[in-house]
Amino acid sequence: MKRLFLTVILIIMLGGFSFGVSGEGKVVKLPLPRYKSNVSVEEALNERQSVRQYSKAALSIEELSQVLWAAYGKNKWSKLTSPSAGALYPLTIYVAVGEVDTVPAGLYKYNNKKHSLIWISSQDSRSLLSEASLGQRWVREAPVDIIVCANYRITTSRYGNRGSRYVDVEVGHLGQNIYLQAVALGLGTVAVGAFSDGEVKGVLGVDEQPLYIMPVGRLE
Ligand SMILES: Cc1cc2nc3c(=O)[nH]c(=O)nc-3n(C[C@H](O)[C@H](O)[C@H](O)COP(=O)(O)O)c2cc1C
């Protein structure tokens, strides 16, 4: 009886702690983000630039966690780090993981409520995303690509046609957060907007509108 109990506990623990395991609905818990840094906002703004060349080194799970939190994570007010018209938050982040320590390569969705990654597939999608982006090399070479998608209906159902403008503006907020957080971590990124919408949707297997692909990597 005791052995059965221990086995069940072990199975539950392994199920919630999914490294190396894949399957529908599996979750990778992300470490908590840091709320302090030695790099000021002013320094990050002063150093921000688009970076298209990365070292071959993998990112750590802490770095990925920090970048995702900065992009669209929950802050101390239980709001998100990016503002949103009517607090409707129409954006979703997908993550194409190639080389991130302790996170198996694959496609994931960022769950900002739980600060975790939801496994979608074990396919390393970076090359396909690069092809969909007119062959842009940095999309293929970065250890991770962050893909920001929008569900316009969430915002247009309240604001009508003007809602589309709001959604387009919102992805800019999110993108800038990634740029600034990347600088503070000594990483580089670039906002990629040139891609085939249909092909990116196909790679992700979603109906939402892709707006940005942001490769993130270590500086050379
Ligand atoms: C909406 C938008 C789309 C962009 N699309 C691409 C792109 O597809 N590929 C790319 O390499 N850079 C892209 N960029 C980055 C710009 O080329 C870059 O911001 C610009 O050259 C200024 O350089 P800086 O970011 O270093 O200041 C895009 C930037 C924005 C804001």
The ligand as an SDF file (V2000), in Angstrom:
LIG
                    3D

 31 33  0  0  0  0  0  0  0  0999 V2000
    7.7430   46.4730  -37.6420 C   0  0  0  0  0  0  0  0  0  0  0  0
    9.1810   46.0630  -37.8060 C   0  0  0  0  0  0  0  0  0  0  0  0
    9.5120   45.0440  -38.6720 C   0  0  0  0  0  0  0  0  0  0  0  0
   10.8490   44.6380  -38.8020 C   0  0  0  0  0  0  0  0  0  0  0  0
   11.1320   43.5590  -39.5970 N   0  0  0  0  0  0  0  0  0  0  0  0
   12.4130   43.1430  -39.6570 C   0  0  0  0  0  0  0  0  0  0  0  0
   12.7300   41.9700  -40.4030 C   0  0  0  0  0  0  0  0  0  0  0  0
   11.8890   41.3070  -40.9770 O   0  0  0  0  0  0  0  0  0  0  0  0
   14.0210   41.5770  -40.4110 N   0  0  0  0  0  0  0  0  0  0  0  0
   15.0100   42.2540  -39.7490 C   0  0  0  0  0  0  0  0  0  0  0  0
   16.1540   41.8260  -39.8040 O   0  0  0  0  0  0  0  0  0  0  0  0
   14.7360   43.3720  -39.0510 N   0  0  0  0  0  0  0  0  0  0  0  0
   13.4680   43.8170  -38.9780 C   0  0  0  0  0  0  0  0  0  0  0  0
   13.1670   44.9130  -38.2230 N   0  0  0  0  0  0  0  0  0  0  0  0
   14.2460   45.6090  -37.4750 C   0  0  0  0  0  0  0  0  0  0  0  0
   14.6220   46.9020  -38.1770 C   0  0  0  0  0  0  0  0  0  0  0  0
   15.2920   46.6030  -39.3870 O   0  0  0  0  0  0  0  0  0  0  0  0
   15.5170   47.7290  -37.2490 C   0  0  0  0  0  0  0  0  0  0  0  0
   14.7920   48.1030  -36.0960 O   0  0  0  0  0  0  0  0  0  0  0  0
   16.0410   48.9670  -37.9500 C   0  0  0  0  0  0  0  0  0  0  0  0
   16.9940   48.6350  -38.9340 O   0  0  0  0  0  0  0  0  0  0  0  0
   16.6820   49.9540  -36.9790 C   0  0  0  0  0  0  0  0  0  0  0  0
   17.8050   49.3180  -36.3660 O   0  0  0  0  0  0  0  0  0  0  0  0
   17.8890   49.2170  -34.7780 P   0  0  0  0  0  0  0  0  0  0  0  0
   16.7480   48.3760  -34.2840 O   0  0  0  0  0  0  0  0  0  0  0  0
   19.2160   48.5590  -34.5270 O   0  0  0  0  0  0  0  0  0  0  0  0
   17.7670   50.5920  -34.2280 O   0  0  0  0  0  0  0  0  0  0  0  0
   11.8660   45.3250  -38.0800 C   0  0  0  0  0  0  0  0  0  0  0  0
   11.5120   46.3430  -37.2090 C   0  0  0  0  0  0  0  0  0  0  0  0
   10.2050   46.7130  -37.0420 C   0  0  0  0  0  0  0  0  0  0  0  0
    9.8610   47.8050  -36.0600 C   0  0  0  0  0  0  0  0  0  0  0  0
  1  2  1  0
  2  3  1  0
  2 30  2  0
  3  4  2  0
  4  5  1  0
  4 28  1  0
  5  6  2  0
  6  7  1  0
  6 13  1  0
  7  8  2  0
  7  9  1  0
  9 10  1  0
 10 11  2  0
 10 12  1  0
 12 13  2  0
 13 14  1  0
 14 15  1  0
 14 28  1  0
 15 16  1  0
 16 17  1  0
 16 18  1  0
 18 19  1  0
 18 20  1  0
 20 21  1  0
 20 22  1  0
 22 23  1  0
 23 24  1  0
 24 25  2  0
 24 26  1  0
 24 27  1  0
 28 29  2  0
 29 30  1  0
 30 31  1  0
M  END
$$$$
